[in-house]
Amino acid sequence: MRGSNRLPNLFESYSLVLYRLGTQTASSWLSEMMDGATFVNPMPEDYRAAADKLRAFADQRITLFDAMVAVLARRLGLQVWTYDHHFDVMRAPVWR
């Protein structure tokens, strides 16, 4: 988990580990991931930009979480590692 571009994925990944492998495994996994992690906290303008994305693509079922990841990726000059087509719709920088 070294590097600021991976923290948003930590939230969703933790949920997957928790629900599929249980509390003990999730706790161990999270401790390992947090070792040396760099945190990225959205700024107020990031929240506004994410809300703008949701309004711009109201015909899509884009989550606020994904809109925020797209905004942060653009601001930080990072690519999102995903196969979710919504990131293409939002014109986020994507790595595949």
C-alpha positions, 0 to 999 in steps of 0.5 A: 500500500505504498503510495497515495494512489491506492488508499481509496481502494483500501476502503472497498478492498477491506469490505471485500476481505471482511465479508468474504474472509471474516473479521480476523482476516480483515483485521490482519490484512488491514494492519499489513496494508496500513504499514507505511501507507500514505493517506489522501484526504479529499478537499472540499472542492473534490467533493464538489467536483465529484457531485458535479460528475454525478450530475453530469452523468445522471443517466449512469449508476455511478457511485459517489465513491467512484466519482471521488476516485475519478476526481482524486486521480485527475487532481493527483495525476494518477491512473485508476486501476479498474475495469469499471466502464464508469471511469471511462464514462467520467473520462478518468485516467485509467490503467489497464 
